[in-house]
Amino acid sequence: MLKDTVPKFVSRMQEMAELFHAEQPELDRMKNDLEDIVKQFYAKTATFSLERWERDFGLAADPSLGTGQRRARIIAKMNARTPATVRMLENLVLQTLDADRVFIKEYPSDYSFAVYVEKEYLIDLGIAEEAVYYARPAHLDYRFIQVLIRNAQMQEHVGVYGMFLPAKEGTTDVEGLYQKEHVGVAGIRLEIREGTAE
């Protein structure tokens, strides 16, 4: 109540009492409208926004159904999980990594699949690995293989006591495809530089 927000001696004044009497119904109506609008953001409590919810989830609006039935249809559609198809997983990895190309090779006899990610440079596949982990069917194992498409020079180095030493003399031409394989979160680091290595 509006009169509860002011000191008692103010609320006893005749002018203020008349003002509160005139304004309180409007404030109550506004409060109820705001509460009703907040309810529209949740399928479980939506009323006048049910048609919008149905449109958003691709359901045919059926006003002959009761409010409870319409809400139940929307909630069922929200809880329906898209099956994890090869195309869906490829799109998931493609969007997650912004890769040039992604393709999946299935191995049904091993209950596994390999995700090939083509990119111009090495990238961290951890985000995509986690996304695939939660999206894949639980009984399937998987691995990521990063495919590099390069025309560059590569120099191999070995780390010894904090120093990097060339593993062999000269450079190696990198033509076509090189693969970097990730099993789980472990991986191999391969450093490639444009042009001739010094």
C-alpha positions in Angstrom: 0.0 0.0 0.0 1.1 3.5 -0.9 0.2 4.9 2.5 2.7 2.5 4.2 5.6 4.2 2.4 5.2 7.5 4.3 5.2 8.4 8.0 1.8 7.9 9.8 1.2 11.6 10.4 1.5 12.2 6.7 -0.9 9.4 5.8 -3.5 10.9 8.3 -3.7 14.2 6.4 -7.0 14.5 4.5 -5.3 15.6 1.3 -2.9 12.7 1.3 -5.6 10.2 2.2 -7.6 11.3 -0.8 -4.5 11.2 -3.0 -3.7 7.6 -1.8 -7.3 6.6 -2.4 -7.2 7.8 -6.0 -3.7 6.5 -6.8 -3.7 3.1 -5.0 -6.0 1.3 -7.5 -3.8 2.4 -10.4 -0.6 1.3 -8.7 -2.2 -2.1 -7.9 -3.3 -2.6 -11.5 0.2 -1.7 -12.7 1.8 -4.2 -10.2 -0.6 -7.0 -11.4 0.2 -6.2 -15.1 3.9 -6.4 -14.4 3.6 -9.7 -12.6 1.5 -11.0 -15.5 4.1 -9.9 -18.1 6.9 -11.7 -16.1 4.8 -14.9 -16.2 4.8 -14.8 -20.0 8.5 -15.5 -20.1 8.0 -19.0 -18.7 6.0 -21.7 -20.6 4.7 -23.1 -17.3 2.9 -19.8 -16.4 2.3 -18.2 -19.8 -1.3 -17.2 -20.7 -1.8 -14.6 -23.4 1.7 -15.4 -24.9 0.9 -19.1 -25.6 0.3 -18.4 -29.3 3.8 -16.9 -29.5 5.3 -19.9 -27.7 3.6 -22.2 -30.1 4.8 -20.3 -33.1 8.4 -20.2 -31.8 8.4 -24.0 -31.4 6.7 -24.8 -34.7 3.4 -26.0 -33.1 0.1 -25.4 -34.8 -1.9 -23.0 -32.6 -5.1 -24.8 -31.4 -7.3 -22.4 -29.4 -9.8 -25.3 -28.8 -7.3 -26.8 -26.3 -7.2 -25.6 -22.7 -4.4 -23.5 -21.4 -2.9 -26.4 -19.4 -2.9 -28.6 -22.5 -1.3 -25.9 -24.7 1.4 -25.4 -22.0 2.0 -29.2 -21.8 2.5 -29.3 -25.6 5.0 -26.5 -25.5 7.0 -28.0 -22.6 7.0 -31.4 -24.3 8.5 -29.8 -27.4 11.1 -27.9 -25.3 12.2 -31.2 -23.7 12.4 -33.1 -27.0 16.1 -33.6 -27.8 17.3 -33.5 -31.4 18.8 -36.8 -32.4 22.6 -36.7 -32.7 23.0 -37.3 -36.4 26.3 -37.1 -38.3 25.1 -33.9 -39.9 24.1 -32.3 -36.6 27.5 -33.1 -35.0 29.3 -31.8 -38.0 27.4 -28.5 -37.9 28.0 -28.3 -34.1 31.8 -28.6 -34.5 31.7 -26.2 -37.6 29.9 -23.5 -35.6 31.9 -24.0 -32.4 35.3 -23.8 -34.1 34.6 -21.7 -37.2 36.5 -24.3 -39.1 37.0 -24.4 -42.9 35.5 -27.9 -43.2 34.3 -30.6 -40.8 33.5 -34.2 -41.7 32.8 -37.3 -39.6 33.9 -40.9 -40.4 31.9 -43.6 -38.6 33.3 -46.9 -37.3 30.2 -48.9 -36.5 32.1 -52.1 -35.5 34.1 -50.1 -32.9 31.1 -48.0 -31.7 33.1 -44.9 -32.5 33.6 -42.0 -34.9 36.3 -39.6 -35.9 35.8 -35.9 -36.3 38.1 -34.4 -39.0 38.5 -30.7 -38.7 40.2 -28.8 -41.5 41.8 -25.4 -40.7 44.6 -23.3 -42.0 46.4 -23.3 -38.6 46.4 -25.3 -35.4 43.5 -24.6 -33.1 42.5 -25.7 -29.6 39.8 -28.4 -30.1 38.8 -28.4 -26.4 35.6 -26.4 -26.8 34.4 -28.6 -29.6 35.4 -31.8 -27.8 33.2 -30.8 -24.8 30.3 -29.9 -27.1 30.5 -33.3 -28.9 30.9 -35.1 -25.6 27.5 -33.8 -24.4 25.7 -34.0 -27.8 26.8 -37.5 -29.0 25.0 -40.7 -28.1 26.5 -41.9 -24.8 27.5 -45.3 -26.1 29.8 -44.0 -28.8 33.4 -43.2 -28.4 35.0 -40.4 -30.5 38.3 -38.7 -31.4 39.2 -35.5 -33.1 41.7 -35.3 -36.0 42.9 -31.9 -37.1 43.7 -31.7 -40.7 46.1 -28.9 -41.8 46.1 -27.7 -45.4 49.5 -26.0 -45.8 52.1 -25.1 -48.3 54.9 -24.1 -45.9 58.2 -25.0 -44.3 58.4 -27.0 -41.1 61.4 -27.2 -38.8 61.4 -29.9 -36.2 62.7 -29.1 -32.7 63.2 -31.1 -29.5 63.0 -29.5 -26.1 66.0 -30.4 -23.9 66.4 -28.8 -20.4 64.5 -25.6 -21.3 66.2 -25.2 -24.8 64.9 -26.1 -28.2 67.4 -27.9 -30.5 66.8 -28.7 -34.2 65.9 -32.4 -34.5 67.5 -32.6 -37.9 69.3 -30.4 -40.4 67.4 -28.4 -42.9 63.7 -28.0 -43.4 60.9 -30.2 -44.6 58.4 -29.2 -47.2 54.8 -29.5 -46.0 52.6 -30.2 -49.0 49.0 -31.2 -48.8 47.5 -32.6 -45.6 49.1 -33.0 -42.2 47.2 -34.5 -39.4 47.3 -33.8 -35.7 45.4 -36.3 -33.7 43.7 -35.7 -30.4 42.5 -38.5 -28.2 40.5 -37.1 -25.3 42.3 -34.0 -24.2 45.8 -35.1 -24.9 47.4 -34.0 -28.2 50.6 -33.5 -30.2 51.8 -29.9 -30.8 53.1 -29.2 -34.3 54.6 -25.8 -35.1 54.4 -24.6 -38.7 55.7 -21.3 -39.9 55.0 -19.6 -43.3 58.0 -19.4 -45.6 61.4 -20.9 -45.0 62.4 -21.7 -41.5 65.7 -20.3 -40.3 
